[in-house]
Structures are given as C-alpha cells and as structure tokens.
Amino acid sequence: MKIGTGIAYTIGHVKFRGVMKVLVVGSGGREHTLVWKLKQSRKVDKIFCAPGNAGIDQIAKCVDIKSDNIKALSDFAHRNKIGLTVVGPEVPLAMGIADDFQKRKLKIFGPSKAAAQLESSKVFSKEFMRKYHIPTAPFRVFNMAAEAIGFCKSAEFPLVVKADGLAAGKGVIVVRNIDEATQAIETIMSKKVFGKAGNRILIESFLKGQEVSVMAFVDGKTTIPLLSSQDHKQAYDGDRGPNTGGMGAYCPTPFVDEEMMEEITDRILSPTIKGLTEEGIKYKGVLYAGLMLTPDGPKVLEYNCRFGDPEVQAVLPLLKTDLADLMMATVNQKLESFNKISWEDSSAVCVVMASKGYPGKYSIGAQISGLQPSKDNQCQVFHAGTELKNKKWLTSGGRVLGVMGKDKNLKLALNRAYRLVNKIRFQGASFRRDIGFRAGKQIT
C-alpha cells in the first residue's frame, strides 16, 4: 500500500487507517535509538516511551510506567489505541508481556514468554541447542557450588562460568585456573551477586575466535538477518576488566561477509526457529545470536531475545528500510514481502560513556556538559542514564550515553564518534578508547 494512502492496522476488533501511535517499552540507550529511528517513519504519528529517560523525552512522550508493570502497559496501549508496542529490555519479555498483549488483541513486537527462555535461562538455551544440533561449546549444568568446583579441579582451562538467569549482561565470567573458577562459582551461587539468576550455573568450554553479534527479524516463518556488529563487553581497553552491559560497538564487521552470513543463517538462525517450531513455540520479534567465529565455523555463545545494547546503536543508524514497516511485517507474519533490507554503504560506531565505578557501585548526579545539539548530522547521542533537572543534564545511571558516529568507513566513523565524546564531560566519566580495535585482526 502506498504511503500516501496510509496503512491499516487493528486494535482489538476495530480497524484503523492512517499513521499509527507507537509505544516503546524501556528506559535505556537501546530504547532511545528505537524511538529515534521509528520517529523517521512516515507511518508513525506519535511515539510514547515507558518509562523512557530524559533524552527520550526530548523527542517522544514519556509515560511514568515501569517496564515490568505489564498490566499498566497493556491498559495504556488499549486506552490510547496504540498501533504497535515495541519491547526493548529482556525482563518484561521473560515475564510474558507479549502473551498478555496478544490476549488483548494488541500488536506487540517481541517474543512470547516461552520463546524468551532462550535468553532468560542459559540452561534451557544450551539444552535446546544440543537437542537441535546447533553448534555451541560443550557444557555442564550444576545446581550445587561444591559439585561445580569439584568438576573444575579436573577440567581443562580456560572455562566460562555462567549464571542461568538474567544478569544484565554481567553473569558471564571467564576463568583461567581453579582459584578463579572457585571465586566465580562462589560469587554466583553462594554470595548470590545476581540473585536467583545464580541458583543454577553452567560451565562451558572457552571458544577462541572473533566474537560477533548477528540480529535478525523473525516472524515465525521468515528470518531476515541484519548487518553484523561487534560488542565490547569488558570495562577497560584491550578487553580487560569485568564484564559490563556493553561499552561500545561498531557495524558492520569485516568478519561476516555474504558467505559467512549464509552459513550463520543456515547453521544457526534457521535451525533455531525450526527447533522452536517443533517445540510448539512461535518466535516473533528480533533474535540476537552472540557468536564466536571459530576455525570450525560459527558457534553460539548466547541468545538474546531483543535488540542488543549497544549493538543496536551502531546497526540501526545504517538502516534505510522503514523500521516501522519491518516491525509490522514481523508482527503480522509478512516478512517474506521484504526481499532485501536496504542499508547505507557506511560504517557506524557507538562509544558508551559510563559513570565512575561502573559496572560496580557507581556514582550519579554529576553534571554533564557538551550535550548541545551537534551540527554534524552523521553523529547522534543516545541517552541511557541521564536526567534533566533545573535545565541541567545530570548522570542517573551506570551507562550514561551512547555516542554514535557514522561515515564511509570505520576509521572515519571512529574519528567522528570520538571527536564528539571528547566534547562531552562529566566528573568520573569513563569510556573505552579502543572501540573497533579487533577489526583489523584475523580470526585465530
């Protein structure tokens, strides 16, 4: 249907024509990016974000509803005739927000609670991969700390210790000897640093290679991958320090060419959706595959059931196809109508600026300077943890800002992003200075 005639969508049993209202659920840099990109669509009339943040409030209407208050969110969507709800974070998906909305005939972009187990339980995910022969590292599951430590005493290092449940991207610890393994196991299972997420753990072999992220739109029948990206999880330059939610990303990577993407689709993405279908689970939304490109081919490190953060801040700025169209096609199981997604022939980089102490205990309330609108239309600042108080920007979270720059190649995109980073200041600001450093290295 031509844009000029509007689009048709249904809320409950009532059909509407014209542009639609969109609700984005979440409050971080990922959600700011989604709002920013959806706002570019001529199919979208008004965007709400719940609960949003101070940066999002500059371009959309923030609603004071927490992202895990599913009833309040569905009531709001029904009352305000929201044409599409887009879920950003993992927690509401794991709680079953998509199931609740679908029962009320409200269109929502995000997988069901059953499908979201791919992310909410690493044990479920690994056992699923083993059952359906999806390449991943060998693993063992443990319910008791003593048993896990005993296993490590005779295991070959390095190993990876993972909390079973959701841990905001921080529940994965690489250990290189028995002392580190013991400390990691006790931290997760005995000290309960990640709460109930650490009731079970899995220990898996350490995979070597280049780590990349591939996200794909999935409507239960059709899978369309996006450009590959590479996240930087560790807090400090050179991939040192503790795991974080992500300190930066770039897109596309030089490691995933057309042939490699076909292999990832054929060996991982398509078998995943086929396996879920055999389990009676229909997946609709974005499927994120965290991959290691090993000498034996791509292997799955983890699944996420939503857009990666900060990967999305480097991927979506390159998207030329209307994001609202893609999301509605996903929800309505019409992705086969897209023969190909259109992309800018460029590179994009996101550099995360974090509060002092992150990912541990961090301080907030620092005044931010340098957030004036950039004259460079190839740059964008996505807010993750900010508040606007008495006309002053203040830090309010661990990850504060995602600074994006894009250009015709990675080097120029990095230059743009870091020039803007260096103009933004707040006390204790930390960021990695080596985003993209692996781009020139070959697979080992």
N, C-alpha and C positions, 0 to 999 in steps of 0.2 A: 504494500500500500504506500502511496506517495506521502511524503512528509506533510505536504500542504493540506492533505485531507485529514490529517490527524491519525491517531491509532485507536484501536478498540481494545478495551480491557474490561474485566469483570470483577466486581466486588460483591461477594455473596451471590445472589442470582440476578443482580442488576448490571446491565451492560452500559458502559460509558464510552464516549468518543472524544477524541482530542488529546491534549497533553495530560500527563499524569502527575500525581504527587508521589514522592518517594520518601521512605523512612529508612535512614541508615542507623543501625544499632552499634554503639561503641563510642569510645572516647579518645582514641589514640591517633598516632600519625597515619596508620592504615586507613582509619575512617575519614580523616581529613582528606587523604588522597582520593578516596572513593567519592566523597562529596564534591571535591574539586573537578573530578573527571565527569561525573554524572551531570554536573551543572553545565557542561559544554554541550549536552544533548538537547536538541530542539524538541525531543519527545517529553522532556521533563519540565514541568511548570513550577513546582515548588519542592524544596527539599527540607525535611526535618531530620534532626540527628538526636538520638537519645543515648546517653546524656550529652554527648558532644564535649567540646572544650572551647576555650576562649578563642582559639584560632578559627575553629569551625564556625563559631558564632558570627564571624565576620562575613561569611558567605552563605549561611543557611540558618534556619530557625532551630535553636537548641531546645530540647524538651527535658525537663527535670524528671526523667525516669531512668532508673538504673538498668544496665543491660541484662541483668539476671532476673528482673521483675517481669516475667513472661506475660502474666495476666494483664498487667497495666499496659504493656506494649501492644498486645493484641487488642485490648479495648481501645487504645488510642488509634490504632490503624483502622479499626472498624468505624469508630466515631468520625474520623477525619477523611474517610474514603481514600485511604492510601492505595495507590495502584500497584506498588511494589515495595516490599521491605527487603533490605539487604543487610545480612548479619555479618559484622566484622569479626568479633572475637570468638574464641572457641568455647567459653563456658556456657553461654546460652544455647549453643548448638548441642553440647553434651547434655544439657538439661531437657532438651526436646522442644525448643521454641518452634522449629519447623513443623513438628507434628501438631502443636497447638494451633498454629496459624492455618494449617491445611484443614483441620477440623472445622474451622470457622470460615472456610472458603476464601481465605485471604492469601494473596500471592506472596510468596517469600522465596528469596534466593539463598539457599543454604540446605545442607543435607539433613535427613532425619536423625533422631537420637541413635537409632540402630546403626546407621551409616557412620555417624560421628565417632563410633567406638574405634575406628581406625586411628583416631588421634587421642581420644580420651583414655584408651587403655593400650599401652605398648605391648602388653602380653597378648591381648586379642589380636592386635595388628600382626605381631610376629607369627602367631599360630595360624592366622589367616594366610599369610604369605607362604608358610611351609605347606599348608594344605593345598594351595593352588599353584605351587611351584614357581612363585615369583622370586627372583634372585635377591637374596639378602644374606647377612652374615649369620653363621651358626650361633646358637644362643641356648641358655638355660634359664629357667624361671625358679625363683626362690621365695618362700614365704617366711623363712627364719634367717636372721643375720648370721648365726653360728654356722648354719649349713652353707651359706653363701661364702663365708670366709674360708671354711674348710675346702670348698671347691677351688678357690683361688690359690690355695697353697700348692696345688699340683698343676695349675694351669699355666699356659704359655702367655707371657705378657708381650705387648700391652693388651689391655682389655678395656671394654666400655661398660660402665655400670649405669643403669637407667632406672629411675623411678617409674612405676607402672602408670600412674595417673598424670593429670595435668599439673605442670610445674612452671608455667610461664616461660617455657623455653630454657629453663635452668636446671632441669633434673637429669642431665646427662654429664657424666664425669669420666674422662679418660684416665686410666690408672696404669702406671708403668712398673709397679712392684707390689709385693704383698702388703707393705706398710700403707701405701696409698690406697690399695684396694680395701683394706680394713677400715681406714678412715672414711672412705666414701660410703661403704656399706653401713657403718655405724651412724654416719651423718644422716643418711636417708631413712634407715629402718629403726634405729634406736633413738636418735635425737629428734626425729620427725621434723626435720627442717622444712620439708614440703608437705607436712600434714599427712592426711590419709592417702595422698598420692604415693607415699612410700611404704604402704602396707605390704606391697609386693615389689620385688625388683627383678629385672632380668640382666644377665651378664652375657655379653656377646663379644665375639672376636673383633679386633680392631682392623678396619679395612683401610688400605692405602690407595691413594689416587687423588684426583681432583674432586672436591665436593661441589655440586651444583644443585640448583633448585629449578624444578620444572612444574609450573602450574598449568592446569587445563580446565576448560569449561566442559562440564559433563551433564548431560540431560537424562541419563539412564540408558540411552541408546547410542548417542554420538559423543565422541571425545575429540576436542579441538585443543591442542597444546598451545601455550603462549611462548614467547621468547624465553630462553633460559636466562637465569641470573645466578649470581654467586654472593652469598651472605658472608658476613664476618662476625662470627659468634663471640670470640674471645674479646675481653675488655681492652687489651693492650696491643700495640703494634707487634707484628710478627706472629700473630695468633698465640699470644701469651696471656696468662691470667685466667680468671674464672669465666665461665660461660655467662652470657647475657641474653637478653631477648633479641639481640642483633645490633651491631654498631655501624652497619653500613652495607651497601650492596651496589652492584653495577649490572648493567644489562646492555646488550647480550654478552654471553661469554664466548671466548674463542674455542671452547672445548666441545660445544654442541653444534655440529654442522647439520645439514639436512639429513645425511645418512645416519648420524647418531640419534637425531630426534626420531627418525623412523624406528630405530632399534628400541629406543625408550618407550615409544608408543606400543610397538608390537610385543615387547617382552614384559612391560611393566604396567603401563596405563590401561590398555585394553584388557589384559588378563585380570586386573584388579576389578574393573567394572563387571566383567563377565562373572568373576567369582562372587561378587556381591549379589548379582542377579540370581545365581544358583542358590545363594543363601536366602533368597526371598527379599533382598534389600535393594530398593531403587535409589540410586545416588543422583541428586540434582543439586548442582552448585559448582564450586571450584574444588578440585582435588589438587593438593600440593604434594609432590613427591620430592623429598630430600634424598639426593642420590650421591653415591660415590662412583666415579668413573674409574674402575679398576682395570688392570691388564686383562682380566677375564670378562670385561664388559660392565655395563651399569648395574649397580645393586642398590636396593632401597635401604636407606638409613632410618627414615621415618616418614610417616604420612602426616599431613595436616589437612584439615577439612575446611579450610578457609584461606583467604589470601595471606601470604606471608608478609610479615612486617619486620624489616624494612624493604623486602624484595619488591613489594607492590609499588613502593615509592620510586623505584627505578624502572619497573616494567610498564606501568600504565601511562607514564608520560610519553612513551613511544607509540602508544596505540592510536591508530587513525580510525578504525571502525568504531561506530557508536556503541559505547559501553551499555547504555540502557537497552539497545536492540539485542545485544548479546545476552544480557541477563534475562530479558523477557523471553527470548528464544529458548534459553535453558529451562526456565520455569515451565514453559508451555511445550517442552519436548519438540522443539522445531529447529534444533541446531543444524540439522542436515541441510537447511536452507542457506547456510553460510559455507560456500565452497572454500573460502580462504579469508583469514583475518588480515587486514591491511596494517602495515607498520611503517613508521618513519625509518628511513635509512640512516640511522644515527645511533649514538650510544648515550646512555643516561647513567648518572651516578647519584647515590644518596649517601650523605655523611651524617651520622647521628651525633648530635651534641647532647651530652648527658650531665647530670648533676654530680657534684663531688661525692665520691663514695660508692656510686653505682657500679656493680649490681648488688652491693651490700647495703648497709644502712647509709642513706644519703640525706643531704640537707635540702630544704626547699625555701622558697621565699626570697631568693636572690633576684635583684632587678636585672632585666635583660635590656641591653641597648643594641641598636643596629638593626631593628626589625622594621625599619621604614620600607615601604614598597620598593622592590628592586626595579631599576629601569631596564634590566636585562630580561627580556621575555623568554630566554632559554633557562632561566632559573626559577625556582619556587621553594618556599619554606613551608613545610608541613609541621603543624603543631602537634605535639604528643602530650607534654606535661607543662602547660602554661595557664596562667590566669591573668586577667586584666583588672587591675584594682586602682582606682583613682587615676585612670588614664596611664598607668604604668604597667608594663609587662613584667610578670614575676614567674619564677620557676615553681612548678607544683607537682613534679614527678621525677622519676629516675631518668628515663629518656625524655628529653625536653623538646628537641626539634629534630626534624629530618631535613637537611639542606640538599636540594636536588639541582643538578646542573646537567644539561644535555648539549651535545654538539655532534659534528660529523664523525668523530672518532673518540675513543676512550680517553686518550691523553688530553684532548681539548675539553671534554666533558669534566674530567677531574679538575682541570685548571679553573673552569667556571665555578664548580661547586666549592672548591677550597678558597677561592677569592671571596666568595660570599661568607663562608664560615669565618674567615679572618676579620670580617667586619662586624660580626655578632659577638657580643661579650656579656658574660655574667660570671660572678665570683665562683671559682671552683669548676668552671666548665671543662669537661674532658671530651676528647674525641680522638679517633684513630686517624693517623696521618698517612696511612698506607692502604686505604681502600683501593682494591683492584690490583694489589701487588702481585697476585698469582697469575694475572692474565698473560704474562709473558713466559710462564714456565710450562714445561711439558709434563704430561702425565708420567708419574713414576711407578 
